[in-house]
């Protein structure tokens, strides 16, 4: 844990943080309001005491009650990864400002979060579906998304969990039995 990073974050963003700074192993986490994302991210990127120049990941999260966006940042100024959580996005209309003005690669990551969670990134010039068809009307990674044959809603309805072992339907008995190697 980089306690010096924690002190710098508290000094710079103390009034904008939605909770205490959390540190575990090589990761430090801060939570901010969605409206504070551009200012906080610009400071983390541009200010010499931070210099988080690499956005390694951006993803959406559905907690069941609110939506979040999570950013994982890297800087040579600290051994810790920084996780920035934009917390409290509305489930009805989740919106957060884009960070493409700092990291060009965020465009694709924001598109993925939009496509899977329905989070709109204001300022992203190409916010459109990336996996699902353009006319698809739902968001598959949201907690309120169910497939018609979802095993959680239809126990015993013929749905096989991917982890459950099974033999291919056309396998012979010899193919199903593993024989110990002979020496």
C-alpha positions as CSV (number, residue, x, y, z in Angstrom):
1,X,0.0,0.0,0.0
2,X,1.2,3.4,-0.9
3,X,0.2,5.5,2.1
4,X,1.8,8.6,0.5
5,X,-0.7,8.3,-2.4
6,X,-3.5,8.1,0.0
7,X,-2.4,11.3,1.7
8,X,-2.0,13.1,-1.6
9,X,-5.5,12.0,-2.7
10,X,-7.1,13.1,0.6
11,X,-5.4,16.5,0.4
12,X,-6.4,17.1,-3.2
13,X,-9.9,15.6,-3.4
14,X,-11.0,15.4,0.2
15,X,-14.2,17.4,-0.4
16,X,-15.1,15.5,-3.5
17,X,-14.8,12.0,-2.1
18,X,-18.0,10.1,-1.4
19,X,-16.4,7.9,1.3
20,X,-13.1,6.9,2.8
21,X,-10.1,6.0,0.6
22,X,-9.7,2.2,0.6
23,X,-6.4,0.5,0.2
24,X,-5.7,-3.2,-0.1
25,X,-2.5,-4.9,-1.3
26,X,-1.5,-2.9,-4.4
27,X,-4.7,-1.1,-5.0
28,X,-6.1,2.2,-3.8
29,X,-9.8,3.1,-4.4
30,X,-11.6,6.4,-4.3
31,X,-15.3,7.1,-5.0
32,X,-16.6,10.3,-6.6
33,X,-19.9,11.6,-7.9
34,X,-20.5,11.2,-11.6
35,X,-20.4,15.0,-12.1
36,X,-17.0,15.2,-10.6
37,X,-15.4,12.7,-13.1
38,X,-14.0,15.2,-15.6
39,X,-12.3,17.4,-13.0
40,X,-11.0,14.5,-10.9
41,X,-9.7,12.6,-13.9
42,X,-8.0,15.7,-15.4
43,X,-6.2,16.3,-12.1
44,X,-5.2,12.7,-11.8
45,X,-3.9,12.7,-15.4
46,X,-2.3,16.2,-15.6
47,X,-1.0,17.1,-12.1
48,X,2.7,16.2,-11.5
49,X,2.1,14.5,-8.1
50,X,-0.3,12.0,-9.7
51,X,0.4,11.6,-13.5
52,X,-2.0,8.7,-14.0
53,X,-1.3,8.6,-17.7
54,X,-2.6,5.1,-18.5
55,X,-6.3,4.2,-18.3
56,X,-6.0,0.4,-18.2
57,X,-9.7,-0.4,-17.9
58,X,-13.1,1.2,-17.7
59,X,-16.2,-0.8,-17.0
60,X,-19.8,-0.5,-15.9
61,X,-21.3,-2.0,-12.7
62,X,-24.9,-2.6,-11.7
63,X,-25.2,-3.0,-8.0
64,X,-28.9,-3.7,-8.2
65,X,-29.8,-0.3,-6.8
66,X,-27.5,2.1,-8.6
67,X,-25.1,2.0,-11.5
68,X,-21.4,2.8,-11.4
69,X,-18.5,3.3,-13.7
70,X,-15.1,2.0,-12.6
71,X,-11.8,3.3,-14.0
72,X,-8.4,1.5,-13.3
73,X,-5.5,3.9,-13.7
74,X,-1.7,3.4,-13.6
75,X,1.1,5.9,-12.9
76,X,4.8,5.6,-12.6
77,X,4.6,7.8,-9.4
78,X,3.2,5.0,-7.3
79,X,3.4,1.2,-7.0
80,X,-0.4,1.2,-6.4
81,X,-3.1,0.9,-9.1
82,X,-5.8,3.5,-8.6
83,X,-9.5,2.5,-8.9
84,X,-11.8,5.4,-9.4
85,X,-15.5,4.6,-8.9
86,X,-18.1,7.0,-10.2
87,X,-20.9,6.0,-7.8
88,X,-24.6,6.8,-7.7
89,X,-25.6,6.8,-11.4
90,X,-29.4,6.6,-11.8
91,X,-30.7,3.2,-12.9
92,X,-33.4,4.8,-15.0
93,X,-31.0,7.1,-16.9
94,X,-27.4,6.3,-16.1
95,X,-25.1,9.1,-17.4
96,X,-21.5,10.1,-16.7
97,X,-19.2,12.5,-18.6
98,X,-16.8,10.8,-21.1
99,X,-13.0,10.7,-20.4
100,X,-12.1,10.4,-24.1
101,X,-10.6,14.0,-23.8
102,X,-7.8,12.5,-21.7
103,X,-7.5,8.9,-23.0
104,X,-8.5,8.2,-26.6
105,X,-8.7,4.5,-25.9
106,X,-11.6,5.2,-23.5
107,X,-13.9,5.5,-26.5
108,X,-14.1,1.7,-27.1
109,X,-14.4,1.0,-23.3
110,X,-17.2,3.5,-22.9
111,X,-19.0,1.9,-25.9
112,X,-18.7,-1.5,-24.3
113,X,-20.1,-0.1,-21.0
114,X,-22.9,1.5,-22.9
115,X,-23.7,-1.6,-24.9
116,X,-23.8,-3.9,-21.9
117,X,-25.2,-1.6,-19.2
118,X,-26.8,1.3,-20.9
119,X,-24.6,3.9,-19.4
120,X,-24.5,7.0,-21.5
121,X,-21.1,8.7,-21.7
122,X,-21.7,12.4,-22.4
123,X,-19.2,13.7,-24.8
124,X,-18.3,10.4,-26.4
125,X,-18.5,11.2,-30.2
126,X,-19.2,7.5,-31.2
127,X,-21.5,6.1,-28.5
128,X,-23.1,3.2,-30.3
129,X,-23.4,-0.6,-29.8
130,X,-20.2,-2.5,-30.1
131,X,-21.4,-6.2,-29.5
132,X,-25.1,-6.2,-29.8
133,X,-27.1,-5.4,-33.0
134,X,-27.9,-1.7,-33.4
135,X,-31.7,-2.4,-33.0
136,X,-31.2,-4.4,-29.8
137,X,-33.3,-2.7,-27.0
138,X,-31.8,-4.2,-23.8
139,X,-28.6,-4.3,-21.9
140,X,-27.3,-7.8,-21.1
141,X,-25.2,-7.2,-18.0
142,X,-27.8,-5.4,-16.0
143,X,-29.2,-7.1,-13.0
144,X,-32.8,-6.8,-14.4
145,X,-31.9,-8.6,-17.7
146,X,-33.1,-12.2,-18.0
147,X,-33.0,-14.6,-20.9
148,X,-36.3,-16.6,-21.5
149,X,-34.5,-19.8,-20.5
150,X,-32.5,-18.4,-17.6
151,X,-31.7,-21.3,-15.2
152,X,-32.2,-19.0,-12.2
153,X,-35.8,-18.5,-13.1
154,X,-36.7,-22.0,-14.5
155,X,-35.0,-24.7,-12.5
156,X,-34.9,-28.0,-14.3
157,X,-36.1,-26.4,-17.5
158,X,-33.4,-28.1,-19.6
159,X,-30.7,-25.4,-19.1
160,X,-27.3,-26.9,-18.4
161,X,-24.8,-24.8,-16.5
162,X,-21.5,-24.4,-18.5
163,X,-19.5,-25.7,-15.6
164,X,-21.4,-29.0,-15.4
165,X,-19.5,-31.9,-17.0
166,X,-21.2,-33.9,-19.7
167,X,-20.3,-36.2,-22.6
168,X,-21.0,-35.2,-26.1
169,X,-24.3,-36.8,-27.3
170,X,-22.6,-38.8,-30.0
171,X,-19.7,-40.1,-27.9
172,X,-19.0,-43.8,-27.6
173,X,-18.5,-45.5,-24.2
174,X,-14.8,-46.0,-25.0
175,X,-14.4,-42.3,-25.6
176,X,-16.0,-41.4,-22.3
177,X,-13.8,-43.6,-20.2
178,X,-10.3,-42.3,-19.6
179,X,-7.7,-45.0,-19.4
180,X,-4.6,-44.7,-17.3
181,X,-1.5,-44.6,-19.3
182,X,0.4,-47.9,-19.3
183,X,4.1,-47.8,-18.6
